[in-house]
Amino acid sequence: MTENRRPYPVRVDAAVEPSVSRGLWLVKWLLLIPHYVALAFLWIGFSVVSVIAFFAILFTGRYPLGLFDFNVGVLRWTWRVHYYGYGALGTDRYPPFTLADVPDYPAHLHVPYPQRLSRGLVLVKWWLLVIPHYLILAVFVGGGVWLGTRGGDGEGFLDTGWGAGGLVALLVLVAGLVLLFTGRYPRSLYDFVLGMNRWALRVAAYAGLMTDEYPPFRLDLGGPDAGSVPAGPTPPPPSGSPVAGPPAPAPVAGPAPHSWTAGRVVALVIGVVLLFTAAGTLLGGADLLWVDRTQRDGGYLWTPTAELSTDRYAVISDSFRLEGAGLDWAVDEVLGRARIEVTSADGETDMFVGIARTSDAAGYLRGVGYSQLDDASFGWDGGRIAATRTTERTGGAPGQPPGEADIWVAEAGGTGTQALTWRPADGDWTVVVMRSDGGAGVTAGVRAGATAPGLPWIATGLTAIGALLLGIGALLVAVAARRTGTTPHSDVSAYAGPPAPRSPGSTEPALTPETIANR
């Protein structure tokens, strides 16, 4: 006796392949790299489109049709890739590069377009209502729903998230090993893996705001969706077949007139990338404007204060080089005047700060013990640099106090805060901090600043560029998402099970994808 289950709107089907290669799965990770790269960008688009759809549903109760088709296409593409790859190892047929349904490919996903969606549910269903499902999927697929791509451990590894962990990954690995040594894909593992994938895809579509119908807590095993064909006894597998099962869903109609062409997909992805770039550029421009307006002290923008301390005779900077044909313009129009301030720790010791060409500073410090500042840790501690790293050089006292050396292009010395002002110029330079008497033991706070006259123009330029990119990106997304066809129902080709038989003599046309669409 067969049992008819109420179909869930998200229809996930897979046709059982009569044979699967023993060893191809060992290199599918390599073959799928182009798909992983494409899906990385498509899932960026999916995320942005979902945010746009969230507000559209919140204010209008409708999911924009073009955007809906795109996100369904991303889920469909992802399902085909993982059915071929390590989410199922269900086929050896390479997945096509398209968002549209491919009738003769063994993996299918369909979501009917909802004419209306709840404006209240959209606020909670994608995070609060699906928490029980997320907990289950954490076991199934390792960490929750595989929505989007993520980097692995900060090393830039592209991980599509689905089939990357959990029970699915474990069972697929077992199935792959059995297939490698026996040439047969265990049917029980295949059915269970497909059931977990179907569960995850239903939750993904619900969390992606594509339906208001809550996903069932039901593990529908096997390839064909339980709502597509009546569930019942499985026909015995043909002799010699690695996997056998119910026939594949009937072929579906081709893409609707408003389907996502390659040009529209490329336009959407480029538009989304431009929107992200615009957001970063606008934030950068706003930050620079804020710094220019609020962070100046005496007309200068300052670094945090670094606490320098050594028992030797000097602390010097690492050598830095300034050069270039446009250096004078960059200094006068962008960087401006530089200033270095030095304050002794006790406020009473006479301090000296000077800047000299690196060769001159090296000659003055030859044989002198000093500390060379190599790095500074910008861990903020009350506006100060938290730590510094130095290289220690052994040696004796300088031959003369620093103020008597005729090597400095700019210098300052005395009690209290000493400020050196310098117009940067071409050459290799070194900053030297010492006691004015040339004695051992230097402990002082040091900070550097610049007038940065070009900062407002840079901030304004970044803001203008960000606004331009925002406009172009929004236009591309709008053009790509614009409904170009007249079909009133997205995904009208969704498989609805075998056509119902007609009564003898009936004039009612048979149910086909075309007649379903017309209805």
C-alpha angles and dihedrals in degrees: 000000000000125000122216113210124199104256119237114230092241103076117197116182135173129183116221112242117227091223138012126196116256097222109017091094089068091070101030090101087065095044091051097055093100089053093048090053092048092047091050089064094037092055090051085056090046091055094049093044090051091054091050090047091050092061093040091055092042093056103028107020090234134105107222105252098225092049091047091054091050095052092045087051091053091052090046093050091047092050092051092049093050094043087057093039136038098317091075114339083221100147143019093212109110112243117249123243099242141102091217124091113264106212097207097043112103096233123066137174126186133178119182115230110254112226091204134016130193112263091204098049092053088070096059114014098081095055114010106034095045096051091106089053092047090055091052093045090050085069095040101047104010115257104012137286116359095233109154134340129292138190118250117235093329093292097111095248110158111232120176089200097224114104088003095114146350129054095326092059092046095049093044089053090051090048090049092052092048089048091049094055102031106025090232130108107217106243094215091055091046092052093047094047091049090049092054091046091050091051091051094048092051090052091045092055092046092048087045088062094245096127139017094212109106114239113254121244089236133123104215103193129208134030107293115067112254088234093052097059131012113271113240146118113340116237113245114265117257113257113273096012115132090214130012132176146129117334119271119266115275115274112270131223121272123265119301119250090262094052120137109267122198090258093054092047091050091047092051094047092048090046092051092048089050090049091053091047090048091051092053092045093049092048090049091051092048092049092051092049089050091049092048094049102040112020104058120115115192089344093305133107108223138205118227115276116266118210108222121192133168137152089221129086103265147010114217134184124240111265114271127193129215119191143135141111092263097044096112092051092045091051096046098039105029115016101028123181120348125219132190120196124198125188123181116236094239095039091230107073115098107243132196129204124181141163122216140162108282093243092052093047090049090052093050093047097044107133092006123124111239145147119243115211108228104167144359127210111224095211101142117237110170092321093314133114105255100214143004134201120216141180113227121222119194122221146106136277123303118264092241138009112276094246090062095054114100096215106090124107088190130009145162133188142171143077122325124010112353118201123199116196119197139170105223114239139179116289146059112302139190129192116216126197118191143145110274091240092051092243128149123266118058120192117164146131115246131190134170131211143176135202092230097195091179096059096094091051092048091050092048091048093050090049092051092047090048091051091049093049089046091054094046093045093048090048092051092048091048093048092046093048095044112118106246100176137059100230104127095206127055117223094014088161093069110140111253100182130266115332115266115252117252125234116250109274093012116149093200109117118244117262108259131154088263095053091045090053092048091052 
